[in-house]
Structures are given as structure tokens and as C-alpha cells.
């Protein structure tokens, strides 16, 4: 048996069974689910970092999917997230200027 030990999308079991194999799964409790979503987010972000061309949008979609489920777990409305995002943009700015901080020198 090849082990994966990771959160999977709902229809992966169907795909495995269609290939004539059996998927061994279990349902996660709320805390496990939350922890596994966070791990999945890191996995998907790493895949995005290594993506090129058309794969970039696919990986972005995966990241967004995980974020949507984290919003649900924490009972955060997408509108509330966007409000916080807008406030942070107003205070700290965005990334449009493409600024890269090399360092900070203390004033004498």
C-alpha cells in the first residue's frame, strides 16, 4: 500500500476506484481538518511557486479552494476578509510599486 496521509478533494476516491484500486480514508474531526487544510495550503503554495505557463492558474485555483475552506472553518465571511484586505492596503499599501526592501539604516 502506498501511503499519502494528506487531505484530498472529495472526488479523489472515485478516481482511485475507477482505476480498480481501493482508497483507504477516514473522516477528520474539526481540529484535524483545520490542521490539514493549513498543510494543504502550504502544499498548494509550493506547487504554485514551481508552476510555469498554464499550470500557474491551476495552482492558483487550488490555493483559492483551500482558502475558501479555511474561511468556512473559521467562520469568516469572504466580505469580511476583503474588508480587512482593504484596510491593510490603505495602511500598508499594496504591491503595485514592486518595491524590494534591501535593508534599513538607522539615522545618526
N, C-alpha and C positions, 0 to 999 in steps of 0.2 A: 504494500500500500504506500503510495506517495502521499506525504503529509504536506498540508498547506498552512493550517492553523491561522486562518485570516477571515475577516468579514468578506462575504461575497454578495453580489447582486442577487435578487430574488429568483431570477430565471436561470442561473448557472446550473442548478440541479437538473433542470430539464435538458440542458445541453449535454451534460455528462451522461444522463440516462439515454439520450438519443444516440450517443456513441457506444451504447451497450455496456456501460460501466455503472457502478453504484457509487453515489456520493454519500459519505457519512457526515452528517451535520448534527447540530444541536442548536436550540434557540437560546440566545443570550439574554441575561437579565439586564435591567436598565443600566446599571453601572458598567457591566462588561460591554454592552452595546456602545455606550459613550466612549469608553476607553478604546474600543476597536475602531470607532469612527475616527478618532484622533489619529490612530496609527494609519488608517486608510488614507486620511488626508495627507500625511507625510509621504506615503507610498505614491499617491497620485501626483503630488507636487514634484517629487523626484522624477517621475516619468515625464512630467511637463518640462522639467529642466533639461532632459535628454532628448526631447522631441524635436523634430525638424519637419518643415513643409506642412503638408496636410495633417500630419499627426498632432500638430500643436492644438488645433481646435478640438480634436478628440480628447486630448488630455485636459484641456481647459473645461470641457463639458464634464469630465469625470470629477475634477476638483469642485466644480459648481454643484454637482449632485451630492457630494459628501457634505459640502457646506449647508445645503438645504436641509439635510437630515440632522446636522448639528443644531441648526436653528430650531428645528422641531423638538429635539431632545431638551434643549434649554428653554423651550417655550418662548422664543424670541421671534417677534414678527419681522418679516423682511422690511417692512416700512420703518420699524424702529432701528434696524441695522443701518438702513440708508440715512436716517436722521443722524445717527452717531457718526457715520462716514462723512456726512456733510459738515458737521460741527468740527471734526478733526481737520477736514480740508480747509475750513475757514481759519482755524487757529494755526495749523502747521503747514498748510498748503497742500499741493498735490505733488505729482512727479513730472509735470509737463515741461519744466525747465531742464530736465535731465541733469541735475546737479549731482556731482560726486564729491563727497567730503573727504579730503585727503587728511586733514588734521586741524587742530585748533591751537593757536599760540596764545599764551597768556599775555595780557597787556602789562607793560612795565610801569 
